[in-house]
C-alpha cells in the first residue's frame, strides 16, 4: 500500500472527505466529519488509524514491527500502521475499513468484523 492507494481506499468509503486540518502536510480522512485516518504527506510510509481499544494492544502484539501506538494520538484508540510491506495489504485495508466503521454510525456494528479474522 502507498499514499495513493490509501487515499483511493479512504475516499471510496461512504461519506468520506479529506482535508488538511492541522497543517499543509497532515492529511485527514473523515466520515461525517469525524477523523478515522491521518497521514503525513511528506513521510507517507505510515498512517494513523482509529482502532477499537479492545483490539489495539493485540494487533500491536501480533505485528510489533508494523503496528505501533498511534504517533501523537491517544494510544488507547489509535495505531500507527507502517505501509512498507510488513503487513499483508488485505490487513491494512481492513484496518482502514475498521477505522471508518468506528466513526460512521451506520457501519459501527460491523467494525469488529474487519479485524476478527486476523
N, C-alpha and C positions, 0 to 999 in steps of 0.2 A: 504494500500500500504506500502511496505517496500523497503529497498535499492535494494534487488534482483529483485523485480517486476518493480521498477523504471528503473533499468539497462536494464532488458529484453525489456521493452516498448521502451525505447530510441533506443536501438540497432536494434529494428525491423523496425524503420522508415527509409525511403530512404536516402542513402548516409550518414548515421550516423557513427561516430567514437568516441572513448573515449580516454582521456589522462589525465595526471596529470601535467598541465601546470605551476602551482604555487608552489606546494609543494607535499609531498607524501600523504597528506590527502584530497586534494581538487580534486575531480573527475569532469571532464568536459565532456559534450556530445556536439559534433559539427555536423553540417550539412554543407558539402562542406567547412569545415574549420572555420565556424562561430559558436560560442558557443550559445546554446539555453537553456541548463540546467546545473547547477552546484550543487554539493552536497558534504558534508563533510563525509569522510569515518569513522571518529571517532564518530561524532554526527549525525548519519544518520536518525534523526527523522524529517528532513525537507529538502527541496531543493529550490534553486532559479530558477525561470523560467522567460524567456523573455516574455513580455506581451505588447500588443498594448496599447499605452498611453491612448487611448480612453476608455479602459476597466480597467486599473489598479485601479483607485480610486473606481469605482463602485463595483468591486469584493471585495476590502477591506471593503467597507461599508456593503455589503451583508453578508460577512463571517469574521467579525472582529477578531475572536479568531483563525482563521485558515489561513487567507491570510493576510500577513503583508508586509510593504515596504521592498524591497529587501535588505537583510543584506549585507553591504559592496558593494552595487551596486548602479547604478543610479536609484533612486526611481521612476523616471518617466517611465522607461522602464522595470523594474524588480520587481517581487514579490517573497517573501519567502512564501512557502506553507508548512504547517505542515502536516506530514503524520501520525498523531496519531488518525485517525478515526473521526476527527471533520468535515471532508468533505466527501461527497459520493465519493467512488473510481472512479466512472464514471467521475466526475468533475475533479479529479486530472489527470486522463488520458487525458481528453480534454484539460486541461491546458498545458500538455506536448506536445500534438499534435499541439496546437495553437502556442506554442513557436517554435516548429520545422518549422511550416509553415511560420512564420515570417522571418526566415533566409534562407529558401530554395526558390530560385526564381521560381521553377516550381510549388510550392504549395502556394506561398504568397497570391494569390487571394482567397484561401479558408480559410485563417486564422480566419476570424471573424465567420465563421460557427460553429466553435467549442465552442464558448462562448455565442452566441446569445440566446440559449435556457435556459441558467442558469440565 
